[in-house]
């Protein structure tokens, strides 16, 4: 009988130590996205994120960044398009808002 009480007490004490910091956030997720101007190919080598809770997330994203092509396929790439999308990226869940976002890229 005492073993059962000891096991139940241990399970309850471990459950009390569980952190529910992700449940305290006012949002479920936020989106990390990158976009380049028309005809500009960009290689995103590495993105590191530090959030307001003091956690660091290295290598959060990398790869080719999305870029646009005008509808008329103009030869000159003058500025940004009228409507800019969210770009290539990923949804990050359970993180606080970013304090710092550092990136390394090549064009």
C-alpha positions as a Markdown table, in Angstrom:
| # | Residue | x | y | z |
|---|---|---|---|---|
| 1 | Unk | 0.0 | 0.0 | 0.0 |
| 2 | Unk | 2.8 | 2.4 | 0.8 |
| 3 | Unk | 4.5 | 1.7 | -2.5 |
| 4 | Unk | 1.3 | 2.8 | -4.3 |
| 5 | Unk | 1.1 | 6.0 | -2.3 |
| 6 | Unk | 4.8 | 6.7 | -2.9 |
| 7 | Unk | 4.3 | 6.2 | -6.7 |
| 8 | Unk | 1.2 | 8.4 | -6.8 |
| 9 | Unk | 3.0 | 11.1 | -4.8 |
| 10 | Unk | 6.0 | 10.9 | -7.2 |
| 11 | Unk | 3.8 | 11.2 | -10.3 |
| 12 | Unk | 1.9 | 14.2 | -8.8 |
| 13 | Unk | 5.1 | 16.0 | -7.8 |
| 14 | Unk | 6.6 | 15.5 | -11.3 |
| 15 | Unk | 3.4 | 16.7 | -12.9 |
| 16 | Unk | 3.6 | 19.8 | -10.8 |
| 17 | Unk | 7.1 | 20.6 | -12.2 |
| 18 | Unk | 5.9 | 20.6 | -15.8 |
| 19 | Unk | 6.2 | 24.0 | -17.4 |
| 20 | Unk | 3.2 | 25.3 | -19.3 |
| 21 | Unk | 5.0 | 28.5 | -20.5 |
| 22 | Unk | 3.7 | 27.9 | -24.1 |
| 23 | Unk | 0.1 | 28.1 | -22.8 |
| 24 | Unk | 0.7 | 31.6 | -21.3 |
| 25 | Unk | 1.5 | 33.1 | -24.7 |
| 26 | Unk | -1.4 | 35.2 | -26.1 |
| 27 | Unk | -0.8 | 33.5 | -29.6 |
| 28 | Unk | -0.2 | 30.0 | -30.8 |
| 29 | Unk | 2.5 | 30.7 | -33.4 |
| 30 | Unk | 4.2 | 33.4 | -35.4 |
| 31 | Unk | 5.5 | 33.2 | -39.0 |
| 32 | Unk | 9.2 | 33.7 | -40.0 |
| 33 | Unk | 9.3 | 34.6 | -43.7 |
| 34 | Unk | 11.7 | 36.1 | -46.2 |
| 35 | Unk | 11.2 | 37.5 | -49.7 |
| 36 | Unk | 13.5 | 39.1 | -52.3 |
| 37 | Unk | 12.7 | 41.7 | -55.0 |
| 38 | Unk | 11.8 | 40.6 | -58.5 |
| 39 | Unk | 14.5 | 38.5 | -60.3 |
| 40 | Unk | 16.8 | 38.6 | -57.2 |
| 41 | Unk | 17.8 | 35.1 | -56.1 |
| 42 | Unk | 18.9 | 35.0 | -52.5 |
| 43 | Unk | 20.5 | 32.1 | -50.6 |
| 44 | Unk | 19.7 | 32.3 | -46.9 |
| 45 | Unk | 22.6 | 30.5 | -45.2 |
| 46 | Unk | 21.4 | 30.6 | -41.6 |
| 47 | Unk | 18.9 | 32.3 | -39.4 |
| 48 | Unk | 19.3 | 32.4 | -35.6 |
| 49 | Unk | 16.5 | 33.6 | -33.2 |
| 50 | Unk | 16.7 | 34.8 | -29.6 |
| 51 | Unk | 13.3 | 35.2 | -28.0 |
| 52 | Unk | 12.2 | 37.5 | -25.1 |
| 53 | Unk | 12.3 | 34.5 | -22.7 |
| 54 | Unk | 16.1 | 34.2 | -23.2 |
| 55 | Unk | 16.0 | 31.1 | -25.3 |
| 56 | Unk | 18.2 | 30.8 | -28.4 |
| 57 | Unk | 17.1 | 28.9 | -31.5 |
| 58 | Unk | 20.0 | 28.3 | -33.9 |
| 59 | Unk | 19.4 | 27.3 | -37.5 |
| 60 | Unk | 15.8 | 28.2 | -37.4 |
| 61 | Unk | 15.7 | 28.5 | -41.2 |
| 62 | Unk | 17.8 | 28.4 | -44.4 |
| 63 | Unk | 17.6 | 27.8 | -48.1 |
| 64 | Unk | 16.4 | 29.7 | -51.2 |
| 65 | Unk | 14.3 | 32.7 | -50.5 |
| 66 | Unk | 11.2 | 33.2 | -52.7 |
| 67 | Unk | 11.2 | 36.0 | -55.3 |
| 68 | Unk | 8.7 | 37.4 | -57.7 |
| 69 | Unk | 8.4 | 37.6 | -61.4 |
| 70 | Unk | 6.2 | 40.4 | -62.9 |
| 71 | Unk | 3.1 | 39.3 | -64.9 |
| 72 | Unk | 4.4 | 41.0 | -68.1 |
| 73 | Unk | 7.9 | 39.5 | -67.6 |
| 74 | Unk | 9.6 | 42.9 | -67.9 |
| 75 | Unk | 13.3 | 42.9 | -68.5 |
| 76 | Unk | 14.0 | 45.6 | -65.9 |
| 77 | Unk | 13.5 | 44.8 | -62.3 |
| 78 | Unk | 12.5 | 48.1 | -60.9 |
| 79 | Unk | 11.7 | 48.0 | -57.1 |
| 80 | Unk | 9.3 | 45.8 | -55.3 |
| 81 | Unk | 6.0 | 44.5 | -56.6 |
| 82 | Unk | 2.7 | 46.2 | -55.6 |
| 83 | Unk | 1.5 | 43.2 | -53.6 |
| 84 | Unk | 4.2 | 41.5 | -51.5 |
| 85 | Unk | 3.4 | 38.1 | -50.0 |
| 86 | Unk | 4.6 | 36.5 | -46.8 |
| 87 | Unk | 7.6 | 34.9 | -48.6 |
| 88 | Unk | 9.2 | 31.5 | -48.0 |
| 89 | Unk | 9.3 | 30.6 | -44.3 |
| 90 | Unk | 8.0 | 28.5 | -41.5 |
| 91 | Unk | 5.6 | 28.8 | -38.7 |
| 92 | Unk | 7.2 | 28.7 | -35.2 |
| 93 | Unk | 5.1 | 27.5 | -32.4 |
| 94 | Unk | 5.6 | 27.8 | -28.6 |
| 95 | Unk | 8.1 | 30.6 | -28.9 |
| 96 | Unk | 7.9 | 34.1 | -27.3 |
| 97 | Unk | 8.3 | 37.1 | -29.6 |
| 98 | Unk | 11.8 | 37.4 | -31.0 |
| 99 | Unk | 14.3 | 39.7 | -29.3 |
| 100 | Unk | 16.9 | 39.3 | -32.0 |
| 101 | Unk | 16.9 | 37.7 | -35.4 |
| 102 | Unk | 20.3 | 37.3 | -37.0 |
| 103 | Unk | 20.8 | 36.0 | -40.5 |
| 104 | Unk | 23.6 | 35.3 | -43.0 |
| 105 | Unk | 22.7 | 35.4 | -46.7 |
| 106 | Unk | 24.2 | 35.6 | -50.2 |
| 107 | Unk | 22.8 | 37.1 | -53.3 |
